[in-house]
């Protein structure tokens, strides 16, 4: 009985099996350490990495394997916490939601902190002015009834739909730090604060809409918006930020919301 022999195949091996999935990518990171220098510098790091990995994965590799002093924020790593907003190739993005293969890895990939907020170290900025603007618009439900409710506050599906889009905000500051008005004047409330005010102004259960509108009627409020759509383009959650700002402006004029 003849021994079976496997025939050799002339077919090229499938990618990812014989060929390594890894590519060499240069990450150009903007570094700043106030304890070392008052000036920021750029530093290049070369990595062998799977292009299907995320920029956040690359930053982890740099920190864990190449330079432990690299400083950046991250938490959930799944696009929910909003901690890792940064400028990647000149565009505001979440590092945990940005795949390397989607941002021209054949060229150096630039990574720098978001604009308009003071840089504390490397990719970490001072978020306090951003959160102060958020707190100033009173981002919580306010009712005139001071008694503890005995039942839930009901709302129709139509009323809920009215502000559904602006409930998606994760406070990453990608929209606010993409705004040229905010870059030039840090006193501007910024898109994120206005979006979160919108979420309660148009909530049928809330009773402080007029108060929030007056807050946003300030010289540093909604009228500073120049409708450049940078904020809408930057939002990783797909919120129509410019539309929400326009609706707040309209509510200020008509007092209908």
C-alpha positions, 0 to 999 in steps of 0.5 A, a space after each residue: 500500500 502506497 504511503 500518501 504524499 502531500 502535494 506542494 501548493 504554489 498558492 501564496 500564504 494568506 496574510 497574517 500566517 506566514 507574514 508577520 502582521 506587525 509594521 514599524 511605526 514612528 510615533 512623534 510625541 510632544 513632551 513637556 516636563 516643567 521640572 526640566 524645561 519651560 519649552 515643549 519638545 518633540 520625541 520620536 519612538 519607533 514601535 513594531 506594532 499590529 496596525 489593528 491596535 489602537 493609539 492607546 495601545 502604542 502609548 502603553 508600549 512606549 510607557 511600559 517598554 521604552 520610556 516610563 516617564 511618558 505621562 497621559 490620562 486613560 481609564 476605561 480604554 473603551 470610549 466611555 470615560 473620555 479620559 484620553 482625548 488628545 490631538 492625533 495627527 492634528 485632530 482631536 480624537 480618543 486614543 482608545 478609539 483610534 486604530 493605527 491603520 486608519 491614520 496613515 501609519 507609513 508616516 510619523 504619527 503625531 500625538 500632542 495634548 488638546 489645545 486651549 488648556 494649560 499643559 501640566 506634563 506631556 499629554 496631560 492638561 489642566 481640566 479644571 477650567 473645563 469642569 468649572 464651565 460645566 458646573 456653572 451651567 448646573 448640569 443636574 435636574 432642578 424642580 421647584 418641588 423641594 419635597 422628596 418625590 413619592 413617585 418617579 417623574 414620568 416623561 413621554 418617549 417624545 419628550 425624551 427624544 427632544 434631548 436624547 442626542 446631548 445625553 451622550 456627552 462623556 466630558 472628554 473636552 474634544 469639542 471644547 478644545 477644538 474650538 478656536 474661540 476657546 483657544 483665544 479666550 478661555 473664558 468662553 463656556 465652550 461647546 461641552 458646557 452648552 451641550 450639557 445645559 441643552 440636555 436639561 433646558 429641553 428636559 420636560 421634567 426640569 424647571 430651571 431652563 430660564 435660569 440656565 438660559 440667562 447664564 448662557 446669555 452672558 458675554 462668554 456664553 452661546 453668542 461667542 460661538 462662530 458656528 465653525 462646526 469644529 466641535 461637531 467634527 471632533 465629538 467622538 460620540 457623534 453629537 450634533 454639537 453645533 445644532 445643540 448650540 443653535 437650539 439654545 440660541 433660538 430658545 434665548 430669542 423665542 423663550 420657547 423650549 
